[in-house]
């Protein structure tokens, strides 16, 4: 505390102009040191800037490559989707053909002509089975 009282007394004794002048000189010195970087600082900053530009260029190229890959992937998806649609149509057509063939076979098997022919041919089938003869 004793040292603090002495400083306070010294500040009170000093004239206001002297303090303002010293503050101005210190501010000027501080500003001049900050505004004028050394050549080494400038060179380091330029190198950092160049490195940053190179990184930015590499990132742009990487982004462009990624965009191309994305476009190719989208094209593949659209192509696969179209192919899937075509295959579904073909599947539905095949199912319709099978359904029509089954209906036609049911009509034939349930007809009187088929039943009569099947009944008349029964003895032949039995003989072929007994003698193990191929009927073709």
N, CA, C and O atoms as a MOPAC input file, in Angstrom:
PM7 MOZYME 1SCF
protein

 N      0.79800 1    -1.19300 1     0.00000 1
 C      0.00000 1     0.00000 1     0.00000 1
 C      0.84600 1     1.26500 1     0.00000 1
 O      0.48300 1     2.28900 1    -0.57800 1
 N      1.98400 1     1.15500 1     0.66800 1
 C      2.84500 1     2.32700 1     0.74300 1
 C      3.31200 1     2.75600 1    -0.63600 1
 O      3.35000 1     3.95100 1    -0.92700 1
 N      3.68000 1     1.77500 1    -1.52000 1
 C      4.14000 1     2.08200 1    -2.86800 1
 C      3.04300 1     2.69400 1    -3.70400 1
 O      3.31400 1     3.52400 1    -4.57200 1
 N      1.82100 1     2.30500 1    -3.46100 1
 C      0.69900 1     2.81900 1    -4.23500 1
 C      0.45500 1     4.28900 1    -3.90900 1
 O      0.10800 1     5.05900 1    -4.80400 1
 N      0.62400 1     4.69700 1    -2.66500 1
 C      0.46000 1     6.10700 1    -2.27800 1
 C      1.50800 1     6.97000 1    -2.95800 1
 O      1.20700 1     8.08200 1    -3.39100 1
 N      2.74700 1     6.46800 1    -3.05800 1
 C      3.80600 1     7.23500 1    -3.72100 1
 C      3.47300 1     7.45400 1    -5.18900 1
 O      3.67300 1     8.54900 1    -5.71400 1
 N      2.96300 1     6.41300 1    -5.86100 1
 C      2.61700 1     6.54700 1    -7.28200 1
 C      1.50300 1     7.55700 1    -7.46000 1
 O      1.52600 1     8.36300 1    -8.39100 1
 N      0.55500 1     7.51500 1    -6.59500 1
 C     -0.54300 1     8.46600 1    -6.68000 1
 C     -0.03700 1     9.89000 1    -6.51300 1
 O     -0.46500 1    10.79800 1    -7.22600 1
 N      0.87200 1    10.07900 1    -5.57200 1
 C      1.44700 1    11.41800 1    -5.36700 1
 C      2.22200 1    11.86500 1    -6.60200 1
 O      2.12400 1    13.02400 1    -7.00700 1
 N      2.99000 1    10.96100 1    -7.20200 1
 C      3.78300 1    11.32000 1    -8.38700 1
 C      2.87100 1    11.71100 1    -9.53900 1
 O      3.15400 1    12.66500 1   -10.26300 1
 N      1.77900 1    10.97700 1    -9.71200 1
 C      0.85100 1    11.29800 1   -10.79600 1
 C      0.17100 1    12.64400 1   -10.57400 1
 O     -0.07600 1    13.38500 1   -11.52500 1
 N     -0.11900 1    12.94500 1    -9.35900 1
 C     -0.74600 1    14.22100 1    -9.07000 1
 C      0.21600 1    15.38000 1    -9.33500 1
 O     -0.20300 1    16.46300 1    -9.74400 1
 N      1.51200 1    15.14200 1    -9.09800 1
 C      2.50700 1    16.18100 1    -9.28800 1
 C      2.73500 1    16.44000 1   -10.77600 1
 O      2.93200 1    17.58600 1   -11.17900 1
 N      2.71100 1    15.40200 1   -11.58500 1
 C      2.99800 1    15.56500 1   -13.01800 1
 C      1.92100 1    16.40600 1   -13.66400 1
 O      0.74800 1    16.32500 1   -13.29900 1
 N      2.32200 1    17.20300 1   -14.61400 1
 C      1.36000 1    18.08100 1   -15.27100 1
 C      0.51300 1    17.27300 1   -16.26000 1
 O      0.92400 1    16.22700 1   -16.76300 1
 N     -0.63200 1    17.78100 1   -16.50300 1
 C     -1.56300 1    17.12400 1   -17.40200 1
 C     -1.01300 1    17.05700 1   -18.81700 1
 O     -1.17700 1    16.03700 1   -19.48700 1
 N     -0.37600 1    18.09400 1   -19.28000 1
 C      0.18100 1    18.11500 1   -20.63100 1
 C      1.25200 1    17.04700 1   -20.80600 1
 O      1.32600 1    16.37300 1   -21.83300 1
 N      2.07400 1    16.91500 1   -19.78000 1
 C      3.14700 1    15.92300 1   -19.86200 1
 C      2.57100 1    14.51600 1   -20.00100 1
 O      3.07200 1    13.72400 1   -20.79900 1
 N      1.54600 1    14.19800 1   -19.25100 1
 C      0.91500 1    12.88200 1   -19.32000 1
 C      0.27100 1    12.64900 1   -20.69600 1
 O      0.40200 1    11.57600 1   -21.28500 1
 N     -0.40700 1    13.65100 1   -21.17600 1
 C     -1.04000 1    13.51300 1   -22.48500 1
 C      0.00100 1    13.32500 1   -23.58900 1
 O     -0.19900 1    12.53900 1   -24.51500 1
 N      1.10200 1    14.04800 1   -23.48100 1
 C      2.17700 1    13.90400 1   -24.45700 1
 C      2.75900 1    12.50100 1   -24.41200 1
 O      2.97300 1    11.88000 1   -25.45300 1
 N      3.01100 1    12.00800 1   -23.22500 1
 C      3.57000 1    10.64900 1   -23.10200 1
 C      2.59800 1     9.60100 1   -23.65200 1
 O      3.00400 1     8.65500 1   -24.32700 1
 N      1.32200 1     9.78500 1   -23.35400 1
 C      0.31100 1     8.83900 1   -23.87700 1
 C      0.29100 1     8.89400 1   -25.39800 1
 O      0.22900 1     7.85800 1   -26.06000 1
 N      0.34400 1    10.10600 1   -25.95400 1
 C      0.35200 1    10.24900 1   -27.40700 1
 C      1.56200 1     9.58900 1   -28.03500 1
 O      1.44900 1     8.92000 1   -29.06200 1
 N      2.73600 1     9.77800 1   -27.41200 1
 C      3.96300 1     9.17100 1   -27.93300 1
 C      3.86100 1     7.64700 1   -27.88800 1
 O      4.23800 1     6.96500 1   -28.84100 1
 N      3.35200 1     7.12500 1   -26.78500 1
 C      3.20300 1     5.66200 1   -26.66500 1
 C      2.20600 1     5.11500 1   -27.68800 1
 O      2.42900 1     4.05800 1   -28.27800 1
 N      1.09700 1     5.84800 1   -27.89400 1
 C      0.11800 1     5.40900 1   -28.88300 1
 C      0.69900 1     5.43400 1   -30.29000 1
 O      0.46200 1     4.52200 1   -31.08200 1
 N      1.45500 1     6.47300 1   -30.59700 1
 C      2.07200 1     6.57200 1   -31.91600 1
 C      3.06600 1     5.43300 1   -32.13200 1
 O      3.11400 1     4.82500 1   -33.20100 1
 N      3.85600 1     5.15900 1   -31.09600 1
 C      4.84000 1     4.07700 1   -31.20900 1
 C      4.14400 1     2.73800 1   -31.39300 1
 O      4.59100 1     1.89600 1   -32.17200 1
 N      3.04900 1     2.54700 1   -30.67100 1
 C      2.29900 1     1.30000 1   -30.77200 1
 C      1.69400 1     1.15000 1   -32.16100 1
 O      1.76700 1     0.07600 1   -32.75900 1
 N      1.09800 1     2.22300 1   -32.67700 1
 C      0.48200 1     2.17000 1   -34.00400 1
 C      1.52700 1     1.97400 1   -35.09300 1
 O      1.30800 1     1.20600 1   -36.03000 1
 N      2.62500 1     2.63800 1   -34.98300 1
 C      3.64400 1     2.53700 1   -36.02900 1
 C      4.24600 1     1.13300 1   -36.06300 1
 O      4.59900 1     0.64700 1   -37.13700 1
 N      4.36700 1     0.49100 1   -34.94400 1
 C      4.87000 1    -0.88800 1   -34.92000 1
 C      3.85700 1    -1.85600 1   -35.51200 1
 O      4.24300 1    -2.83300 1   -36.15400 1
 N      2.57500 1    -1.60300 1   -35.31100 1
 C      1.54700 1    -2.50000 1   -35.82500 1
 C      1.28600 1    -2.26500 1   -37.30700 1
 O      0.94600 1    -3.20700 1   -38.02300 1
 N      1.43300 1    -1.05800 1   -37.77600 1
 C      1.13700 1    -0.75700 1   -39.15600 1
 C      2.26400 1    -1.13100 1   -40.11000 1
 O      2.01600 1    -1.32900 1   -41.30000 1
 N      3.44700 1    -1.22900 1   -39.63700 1
 C      4.57400 1    -1.53100 1   -40.50500 1
 C      5.14400 1    -2.91200 1   -40.16600 1
 O      6.05700 1    -3.03400 1   -39.34900 1
 N      4.59800 1    -3.93300 1   -40.79700 1
 C      5.13200 1    -5.26500 1   -40.53300 1
 C      6.51600 1    -5.41600 1   -41.17100 1
 O      6.85700 1    -4.72200 1   -42.12800 1
 N      7.28200 1    -6.32000 1   -40.62900 1
 C      8.61900 1    -6.55000 1   -41.16100 1
 C      8.52500 1    -7.32800 1   -42.46200 1
 O      7.47900 1    -7.88200 1   -42.80000 1
 N      9.63900 1    -7.36100 1   -43.18500 1
 C      9.68000 1    -8.11500 1   -44.44600 1
 C      9.42600 1    -9.59000 1   -44.20400 1
 O      8.78300 1   -10.26100 1   -45.01200 1
 N      9.93000 1   -10.08900 1   -43.09500 1
 C      9.72500 1   -11.50100 1   -42.77500 1
 C      8.25000 1   -11.79200 1   -42.52400 1
 O      7.73200 1   -12.82200 1   -42.95500 1
 N      7.57800 1   -10.87900 1   -41.82700 1
 C      6.14800 1   -11.05100 1   -41.58300 1
 C      5.36300 1   -10.99100 1   -42.88400 1
 O      4.43200 1   -11.76700 1   -43.09400 1
 N      5.75000 1   -10.05300 1   -43.76500 1
 C      5.09500 1    -9.96700 1   -45.07200 1
 C      5.31100 1   -11.23500 1   -45.88800 1
 O      4.37600 1   -11.74000 1   -46.51000 1
 N      6.52600 1   -11.74700 1   -45.89000 1
 C      6.84100 1   -12.96700 1   -46.63300 1
 C      6.05900 1   -14.15300 1   -46.07000 1
 O      5.52700 1   -14.96800 1   -46.82400 1
 N      5.99400 1   -14.24100 1   -44.74500 1
 C      5.24700 1   -15.33200 1   -44.11500 1
 C      3.76500 1   -15.23500 1   -44.45500 1
 O      3.10700 1   -16.24300 1   -44.71000 1
 N      3.25400 1   -14.02000 1   -44.45500 1
 C      1.84600 1   -13.81400 1   -44.79000 1
 C      1.58500 1   -14.17900 1   -46.24600 1
 O      0.56700 1   -14.79800 1   -46.55600 1
 N      2.49100 1   -13.80200 1   -47.13600 1
 C      2.34700 1   -14.15800 1   -48.55300 1
 C      2.36700 1   -15.67000 1   -48.74100 1
 O      1.59500 1   -16.21300 1   -49.53000 1
 N      3.24900 1   -16.34600 1   -48.01500 1
 C      3.32200 1   -17.80300 1   -48.12400 1
 C      2.03800 1   -18.46000 1   -47.60500 1
 O      1.53200 1   -19.42000 1   -48.18600 1
 N      1.53100 1   -17.92100 1   -46.50700 1
 C      0.26900 1   -18.44300 1   -45.97700 1
 C     -0.86000 1   -18.22000 1   -46.96900 1
 O     -1.70000 1   -19.09600 1   -47.17600 1
 N     -0.87400 1   -17.04200 1   -47.58100 1
 C     -1.89300 1   -16.72800 1   -48.57200 1
 C     -1.78300 1   -17.66800 1   -49.76900 1
 O     -2.79800 1   -18.16100 1   -50.26100 1
 N     -0.57500 1   -17.91700 1   -50.23800 1
 C     -0.37000 1   -18.82000 1   -51.36900 1
 C     -0.81800 1   -20.23700 1   -51.01700 1
 O     -1.46000 1   -20.90800 1   -51.82500 1
 N     -0.47900 1   -20.68700 1   -49.81200 1
 C     -0.89100 1   -22.02400 1   -49.37000 1
 C     -2.41100 1   -22.11300 1   -49.28600 1
 O     -3.00400 1   -23.12300 1   -49.66300 1
 N     -3.03200 1   -21.05300 1   -48.79100 1
 C     -4.48800 1   -21.02700 1   -48.68800 1
 C     -5.12400 1   -21.05100 1   -50.07700 1
 O     -6.13000 1   -21.72700 1   -50.29200 1
 N     -4.53500 1   -20.31100 1   -51.01700 1
 C     -5.05400 1   -20.32100 1   -52.39500 1
 C     -4.94900 1   -21.71200 1   -53.00200 1
 O     -5.86500 1   -22.16100 1   -53.69000 1
 N     -3.83400 1   -22.39600 1   -52.75200 1
 C     -3.65700 1   -23.74700 1   -53.28400 1
 C     -4.66900 1   -24.70500 1   -52.66500 1
 O     -5.23200 1   -25.55300 1   -53.35600 1
 N     -4.89900 1   -24.56800 1   -51.36700 1
 C     -5.89800 1   -25.40500 1   -50.70800 1
 C     -7.28300 1   -25.13700 1   -51.27100 1
 O     -8.06700 1   -26.06200 1   -51.48300 1
 N     -7.58100 1   -23.86800 1   -51.51000 1
 C     -8.87200 1   -23.49900 1   -52.08300 1
 C     -9.02900 1   -24.09400 1   -53.48000 1
 O    -10.09400 1   -24.61300 1   -53.81700 1
 N     -7.98400 1   -24.02200 1   -54.28900 1
 C     -8.03600 1   -24.59300 1   -55.63100 1
 C     -8.23700 1   -26.10500 1   -55.57100 1
 O     -9.02600 1   -26.66300 1   -56.33400 1
 N     -7.52700 1   -26.75800 1   -54.66800 1
 C     -7.67500 1   -28.20900 1   -54.51400 1
 C     -9.09200 1   -28.55800 1   -54.05600 1
 O     -9.68000 1   -29.53700 1   -54.51700 1
 N     -9.62800 1   -27.75400 1   -53.15300 1
 C    -10.98800 1   -27.98800 1   -52.66700 1
 C    -12.00200 1   -27.78000 1   -53.78700 1
 O    -12.97300 1   -28.53000 1   -53.89300 1
 N    -11.78000 1   -26.76300 1   -54.62500 1
 C    -12.68100 1   -26.53400 1   -55.76700 1
 C    -12.65000 1   -27.72400 1   -56.72800 1
 O    -13.69300 1   -28.16800 1   -57.21000 1
 N    -11.44900 1   -28.23300 1   -57.00200 1
 C    -11.33000 1   -29.38100 1   -57.89800 1
 C    -12.01100 1   -30.60900 1   -57.30100 1
 O    -12.68600 1   -31.36300 1   -58.00100 1
 N    -11.82400 1   -30.79300 1   -56.01400 1
 C    -12.45700 1   -31.92200 1   -55.33000 1
 C    -13.97500 1   -31.78400 1   -55.37100 1
 O    -14.68700 1   -32.76600 1   -55.58400 1
 N    -14.46700 1   -30.57100 1   -55.16900 1
 C    -15.90300 1   -30.31600 1   -55.23200 1
 C    -16.43800 1   -30.59600 1   -56.63500 1
 O    -17.50600 1   -31.18900 1   -56.78500 1
 N    -15.71400 1   -30.18000 1   -57.64300 1
 C    -16.13000 1   -30.42500 1   -59.02800 1
 C    -16.17700 1   -31.92400 1   -59.32500 1
 O    -17.11200 1   -32.40900 1   -59.96200 1
 N    -15.16000 1   -32.65000 1   -58.85900 1
 C    -15.14200 1   -34.09500 1   -59.05800 1
 C    -16.31700 1   -34.75400 1   -58.33700 1
 O    -16.93800 1   -35.67800 1   -58.86200 1
 N    -16.61100 1   -34.27600 1   -57.14300 1
 C    -17.73200 1   -34.82500 1   -56.38700 1
 C    -19.04900 1   -34.54000 1   -57.09300 1
 O    -19.93900 1   -35.39100 1   -57.11800 1
 N    -19.17900 1   -33.34300 1   -57.66900 1
 C    -20.39300 1   -33.01900 1   -58.42600 1
 C    -20.55200 1   -33.94900 1   -59.62100 1
 O    -21.65400 1   -34.42000 1   -59.90700 1
 N    -19.44300 1   -34.21400 1   -60.32300 1
 C    -19.49800 1   -35.12400 1   -61.46600 1
 C    -19.91400 1   -36.52100 1   -61.03700 1
 O    -20.72600 1   -37.16600 1   -61.70000 1
 N    -19.35400 1   -36.98600 1   -59.92400 1
 C    -19.72200 1   -38.31000 1   -59.41500 1
 C    -21.19500 1   -38.34100 1   -59.03400 1
 O    -21.88300 1   -39.32900 1   -59.29200 1
 N    -21.67700 1   -37.27800 1   -58.42700 1
 C    -23.08100 1   -37.20300 1   -58.03800 1
 C    -23.98600 1   -37.23200 1   -59.26600 1
 O    -25.00500 1   -37.92300 1   -59.27300 1
 N    -23.61900 1   -36.49100 1   -60.29300 1
 C    -24.41400 1   -36.49300 1   -61.52800 1
 C    -24.42700 1   -37.88000 1   -62.16700 1
 O    -25.46500 1   -38.34200 1   -62.64200 1
 N    -23.27100 1   -38.53700 1   -62.17500 1
 C    -23.20300 1   -39.88600 1   -62.73500 1
 C    -24.06500 1   -40.84800 1   -61.92300 1
 O    -24.74600 1   -41.70600 1   -62.48600 1
 N    -24.03300 1   -40.70300 1   -60.60600 1
 C    -24.85100 1   -41.56300 1   -59.74400 1
 C    -26.33900 1   -41.31100 1   -59.98200 1
 O    -27.13400 1   -42.25000 1   -60.01400 1
 N    -26.71000 1   -40.03900 1   -60.14700 1
 C    -28.11800 1   -39.71400 1   -60.43000 1
 C    -28.55200 1   -40.31500 1   -61.76500 1
 O    -29.65100 1   -40.85900 1   -61.87600 1
 N    -27.69400 1   -40.21500 1   -62.77100 1
 C    -28.00500 1   -40.80800 1   -64.06900 1
 C    -28.20100 1   -42.31500 1   -63.94100 1
 O    -29.12300 1   -42.88200 1   -64.52700 1
 N    -27.33100 1   -42.95500 1   -63.17400 1
 C    -27.44600 1   -44.40400 1   -62.97400 1
 C    -28.74700 1   -44.75200 1   -62.26700 1
 O    -29.39300 1   -45.74400 1   -62.60500 1
 N    -29.13200 1   -43.94800 1   -61.29700 1
 C    -30.38700 1   -44.20300 1   -60.57000 1
 C    -31.57500 1   -44.04500 1   -61.50900 1
 O    -32.48400 1   -44.87600 1   -61.51300 1
 N    -31.57000 1   -42.97300 1   -62.31000 1
 C    -32.67700 1   -42.77500 1   -63.24400 1
 C    -32.73800 1   -43.91000 1   -64.27200 1
 O    -33.81900 1   -44.38900 1   -64.61500 1
 N    -31.57900 1   -44.33000 1   -64.75400 1
 C    -31.54500 1   -45.43500 1   -65.70600 1
 C    -32.05700 1   -46.71800 1   -65.08700 1
 O    -32.82700 1   -47.44800 1   -65.71000 1
 N    -31.63400 1   -46.99800 1   -63.86300 1
 C    -32.08600 1   -48.20800 1   -63.17400 1
 C    -33.58600 1   -48.15300 1   -62.90300 1
 O    -34.28500 1   -49.16300 1   -62.99600 1
 N    -34.06700 1   -46.96400 1   -62.57000 1
 C    -35.49500 1   -46.79700 1   -62.31300 1
 C    -36.30500 1   -47.06800 1   -63.57900 1
 O    -37.34100 1   -47.73200 1   -63.53000 1
 N    -35.83200 1   -46.55500 1   -64.69900 1
 C    -36.52300 1   -46.78500 1   -65.96800 1
 C    -36.48300 1   -48.27300 1   -66.32900 1
 O    -37.48300 1   -48.83200 1   -66.77900 1
 N    -35.33800 1   -48.90500 1   -66.13300 1
 C    -35.21300 1   -50.33600 1   -66.42900 1
 C    -36.13500 1   -51.15100 1   -65.52600 1
 O    -36.75800 1   -52.11200 1   -65.97800 1
 N    -36.22100 1   -50.77400 1   -64.26500 1
 C    -37.10500 1   -51.45700 1   -63.33300 1
 C    -38.55600 1   -51.33600 1   -63.78500 1
 O    -39.31700 1   -52.30100 1   -63.71800 1
 N    -38.93400 1   -50.14800 1   -64.24300 1
 C    -40.29600 1   -49.95900 1   -64.74600 1
 C    -40.58100 1   -50.85100 1   -65.94400 1
 O    -41.65300 1   -51.44700 1   -66.03800 1
 N    -39.61600 1   -50.94400 1   -66.86400 1
 C    -39.79300 1   -51.80500 1   -68.04300 1
 C    -39.92100 1   -53.27300 1   -67.62800 1
 O    -40.74800 1   -54.00800 1   -68.16600 1
 N    -39.09200 1   -53.68900 1   -66.66300 1
 C    -39.15200 1   -55.07700 1   -66.20900 1
 C    -40.47100 1   -55.37800 1   -65.49900 1
 O    -40.99800 1   -56.48400 1   -65.61700 1
 N    -41.00600 1   -54.40900 1   -64.76800 1
 C    -42.30500 1   -54.61100 1   -64.11600 1
 C    -43.40900 1   -54.78700 1   -65.15300 1
 O    -44.29800 1   -55.62200 1   -64.98500 1
 N    -43.35000 1   -54.00000 1   -66.22100 1
 C    -44.34000 1   -54.12900 1   -67.29000 1
 C    -44.23700 1   -55.51400 1   -67.92500 1
 O    -45.25100 1   -56.17200 1   -68.15700 1
 N    -43.00000 1   -55.95600 1   -68.20700 1
 C    -42.80500 1   -57.28500 1   -68.79000 1
 C    -43.31600 1   -58.37000 1   -67.85200 1
 O    -43.91100 1   -59.34800 1   -68.30600 1
 N    -43.09200 1   -58.21300 1   -66.54700 1
 C    -43.57400 1   -59.18600 1   -65.56400 1
 C    -45.09300 1   -59.23600 1   -65.56600 1
 O    -45.68200 1   -60.31700 1   -65.53600 1
 N    -45.72600 1   -58.07300 1   -65.60000 1
 C    -47.19700 1   -58.04100 1   -65.62500 1
 C    -47.74700 1   -58.68700 1   -66.88900 1
 O    -48.76100 1   -59.38300 1   -66.83600 1
 N    -47.09400 1   -58.46700 1   -68.02000 1
 C    -47.51600 1   -59.09100 1   -69.28200 1
 C    -47.37500 1   -60.60700 1   -69.17700 1
 O    -48.27000 1   -61.34500 1   -69.58800 1
 N    -46.24700 1   -61.07300 1   -68.62500 1
 C    -46.03200 1   -62.51600 1   -68.47600 1
 C    -47.06300 1   -63.11600 1   -67.51900 1
 O    -47.57400 1   -64.20600 1   -67.77600 1
 N    -47.37700 1   -62.42800 1   -66.42500 1
 C    -48.39400 1   -62.93100 1   -65.49100 1
 C    -49.75500 1   -63.03900 1   -66.17600 1
 O    -50.48900 1   -64.00300 1   -65.96200 1
 N    -50.08800 1   -62.04100 1   -67.00100 1
 C    -51.35800 1   -62.08800 1   -67.73700 1
 C    -51.39400 1   -63.27600 1   -68.68700 1
 O    -52.42200 1   -63.94500 1   -68.79500 1
 N    -50.29100 1   -63.55000 1   -69.37800 1
 C    -50.23300 1   -64.69200 1   -70.29700 1
 C    -50.41100 1   -66.00800 1   -69.53900 1
 O    -51.14100 1   -66.89300 1   -69.98700 1
 N    -49.75000 1   -66.13300 1   -68.40300 1
 C    -49.86800 1   -67.34400 1   -67.59000 1
 C    -51.30300 1   -67.50300 1   -67.10100 1
 O    -51.85700 1   -68.60100 1   -67.14800 1
 N    -51.90100 1   -66.42200 1   -66.63700 1
 C    -53.28500 1   -66.46900 1   -66.15400 1
 C    -54.23300 1   -66.89900 1   -67.27900 1
 O    -55.12700 1   -67.71500 1   -67.05800 1
 N    -54.04000 1   -66.35500 1   -68.47900 1
 C    -54.89000 1   -66.73300 1   -69.61500 1
 C    -54.69800 1   -68.20100 1   -69.98200 1
 O    -55.66200 1   -68.90400 1   -70.28400 1
 N    -53.43800 1   -68.66000 1   -69.95500 1
 C    -53.17100 1   -70.06300 1   -70.27200 1
 C    -53.80200 1   -70.98200 1   -69.22600 1
 O    -54.34800 1   -72.02900 1   -69.57300 1
 N    -53.73300 1   -70.60000 1   -67.95200 1
 C    -54.35200 1   -71.41600 1   -66.90700 1
 C    -55.87200 1   -71.46700 1   -67.08100 1
 O    -56.48700 1   -72.52300 1   -66.93800 1
 N    -56.45900 1   -70.32800 1   -67.38800 1
 C    -57.91300 1   -70.29000 1   -67.61500 1
 C    -58.30200 1   -71.15500 1   -68.81200 1
 O    -59.30000 1   -71.87400 1   -68.76700 1
 N    -57.51000 1   -71.08200 1   -69.88100 1
 C    -57.77600 1   -71.88400 1   -71.06900 1
 C    -57.66200 1   -73.37500 1   -70.73500 1
 O    -58.49400 1   -74.16900 1   -71.17400 1
 N    -56.64200 1   -73.75900 1   -69.96400 1
 C    -56.47500 1   -75.16300 1   -69.57400 1
 C    -57.63000 1   -75.63400 1   -68.69400 1
 O    -58.09000 1   -76.76700 1   -68.83600 1
 N    -58.10200 1   -74.78300 1   -67.78900 1
 C    -59.24300 1   -75.15200 1   -66.94500 1
 C    -60.48000 1   -75.39800 1   -67.79700 1
 O    -61.23700 1   -76.33800 1   -67.55600 1
 N    -60.67900 1   -74.53600 1   -68.80300 1
 C    -61.82300 1   -74.71700 1   -69.69500 1
 C    -61.72500 1   -76.04900 1   -70.44500 1
 O    -62.71800 1   -76.76100 1   -70.59000 1
 N    -60.52000 1   -76.37600 1   -70.91900 1
 C    -60.32700 1   -77.62700 1   -71.67000 1
 C    -60.56100 1   -78.82700 1   -70.76100 1
 O    -61.28700 1   -79.74900 1   -71.13300 1
 N    -59.95800 1   -78.83000 1   -69.57300 1
 C    -60.06600 1   -79.96800 1   -68.65800 1
 C    -61.49600 1   -80.13900 1   -68.15900 1
 O    -61.92400 1   -81.26500 1   -67.90600 1
 N    -62.23100 1   -79.06800 1   -68.01400 1
 C    -63.60900 1   -79.14600 1   -67.53000 1
 C    -64.63000 1   -79.39500 1   -68.64300 1
 O    -65.82400 1   -79.51700 1   -68.36900 1
 N    -64.17300 1   -79.47100 1   -69.88800 1
 C    -65.11200 1   -79.68200 1   -70.99000 1
 C    -65.53600 1   -81.15000 1   -71.04900 1
 O    -64.81800 1   -82.03600 1   -70.58600 1
 N    -66.71300 1   -81.38800 1   -71.62600 1
 C    -67.26200 1   -82.75900 1   -71.75300 1
 C    -66.38800 1   -83.58900 1   -72.68400 1
 O    -66.18700 1   -84.77900 1   -72.44100 1
 N    -65.87500 1   -82.98800 1   -73.73000 1
 C    -65.04100 1   -83.71500 1   -74.67900 1
 C    -63.79100 1   -84.24600 1   -73.98900 1
 O    -63.41200 1   -85.40000 1   -74.18800 1
 N    -63.15600 1   -83.41400 1   -73.18400 1
 C    -61.93600 1   -83.83000 1   -72.47100 1
 C    -62.25700 1   -84.97000 1   -71.50400 1
 O    -61.52100 1   -85.95400 1   -71.43300 1
 N    -63.32900 1   -84.83800 1   -70.78000 1
 C    -63.68200 1   -85.85500 1   -69.79800 1
 C    -63.98300 1   -87.18200 1   -70.48300 1
 O    -63.57500 1   -88.23200 1   -69.98400 1
 N    -64.68300 1   -87.16200 1   -71.60900 1
 C    -65.00700 1   -88.38000 1   -72.35000 1
 C    -63.74400 1   -89.01200 1   -72.92000 1
 O    -63.56400 1   -90.22700 1   -72.83200 1
 N    -62.87600 1   -88.20400 1   -73.49800 1
 C    -61.62600 1   -88.72100 1   -74.04600 1
 C    -60.74000 1   -89.28400 1   -72.95300 1
 O    -60.07800 1   -90.30100 1   -73.16100 1
 N    -60.71200 1   -88.65600 1   -71.81300 1
 C    -59.90400 1   -89.12700 1   -70.69900 1
 C    -60.43200 1   -90.47600 1   -70.18900 1
 O    -59.65800 1   -91.37400 1   -69.85800 1
 N    -61.75600 1   -90.59700 1   -70.13300 1
 C    -62.37900 1   -91.84600 1   -69.68700 1
 C    -62.13300 1   -92.97400 1   -70.67600 1
 O    -61.83500 1   -94.09900 1   -70.27300 1
 N    -62.25400 1   -92.68500 1   -71.96200 1
 C    -62.03000 1   -93.70700 1   -72.98000 1
 C    -60.56700 1   -94.13800 1   -73.05800 1
 O    -60.29600 1   -95.28500 1   -73.41300 1
 N    -59.66800 1   -93.30700 1   -72.75600 1
 C    -58.24000 1   -93.61500 1   -72.83500 1
 C    -57.69400 1   -94.22600 1   -71.54300 1
 O    -56.52200 1   -94.59800 1   -71.48800 1
 N    -58.51200 1   -94.33200 1   -70.51900 1
 C    -58.06600 1   -94.87300 1   -69.24300 1
 C    -57.51700 1   -96.29900 1   -69.38600 1
 O    -56.46700 1   -96.57900 1   -68.80800 1
 N    -58.16800 1   -97.22500 1   -70.12500 1
 C    -57.60500 1   -98.58000 1   -70.25100 1
 C    -56.21600 1   -98.57800 1   -70.90000 1
 O    -55.34100 1   -99.34800 1   -70.50400 1
 N    -56.03000 1   -97.74600 1   -71.85700 1
 C    -54.71000 1   -97.66000 1   -72.51400 1
 C    -53.64600 1   -97.21800 1   -71.51400 1
 O    -52.55600 1   -97.78800 1   -71.47200 1
 N    -53.96100 1   -96.20100 1   -70.70900 1
 C    -52.99700 1   -95.72300 1   -69.71700 1
 C    -52.65900 1   -96.81900 1   -68.71000 1
 O    -51.51100 1   -96.96100 1   -68.28900 1
 N    -53.66900 1   -97.58200 1   -68.33800 1
 C    -53.43600 1   -98.65700 1   -67.35600 1
 C    -52.51900 1   -99.71300 1   -67.96100 1
 O    -51.58400 1  -100.16800 1   -67.30200 1
 N    -52.77300 1  -100.10500 1   -69.19800 1
 C    -51.92800 1  -101.11100 1   -69.86400 1
 C    -50.49100 1  -100.61000 1   -70.00500 1
 O    -49.54600 1  -101.35800 1   -69.75700 1
 N    -50.33400 1   -99.40000 1   -70.38500 1
 C    -48.98700 1   -98.85600 1   -70.54200 1
 C    -48.24600 1   -98.83400 1   -69.19500 1
 O    -47.04200 1   -99.08800 1   -69.13400 1
 N    -48.96600 1   -98.53500 1   -68.14600 1
 C    -48.34700 1   -98.50200 1   -66.83400 1
 C    -47.97600 1   -99.91000 1   -66.36800 1
 O    -46.91300 1  -100.11300 1   -65.78200 1
 N    -48.84500 1  -100.86800 1   -66.62700 1
 C    -48.59500 1  -102.24800 1   -66.19200 1
 C    -47.39500 1  -102.82300 1   -66.92800 1
 O    -46.54900 1  -103.46600 1   -66.30700 1
 N    -47.30300 1  -102.61300 1   -68.19700 1
 C    -46.20400 1  -103.16300 1   -68.98100 1
 C    -45.00300 1  -102.20400 1   -69.06100 1
 O    -44.01400 1  -102.49100 1   -69.73400 1
 N    -45.10300 1  -101.12100 1   -68.39700 1
 C    -44.02700 1  -100.13800 1   -68.33400 1
 C    -43.54200 1   -99.72300 1   -69.72600 1
 O    -42.34600 1   -99.72500 1   -70.01900 1
 N    -44.49100 1   -99.37600 1   -70.55200 1
 C    -44.20600 1   -98.98000 1   -71.92400 1
 C    -44.38300 1   -97.45800 1   -72.02200 1
 O    -45.29700 1   -96.86900 1   -71.44700 1
 N    -43.50000 1   -96.88300 1   -72.74700 1
 C    -43.61800 1   -95.43800 1   -72.96700 1
 C    -44.69700 1   -95.21100 1   -73.99400 1
 O    -44.68100 1   -95.82400 1   -75.06200 1
 N    -45.62500 1   -94.34700 1   -73.69100 1
 C    -46.77000 1   -94.11900 1   -74.55700 1
 C    -46.55000 1   -93.07200 1   -75.61100 1
 O    -47.51000 1   -92.62400 1   -76.23700 1
 N    -45.41100 1   -92.69400 1   -75.81500 1
 C    -45.17400 1   -91.60800 1   -76.76600 1
 C    -44.78700 1   -92.11800 1   -78.09900 1
 O    -44.55100 1   -91.33200 1   -79.01700 1

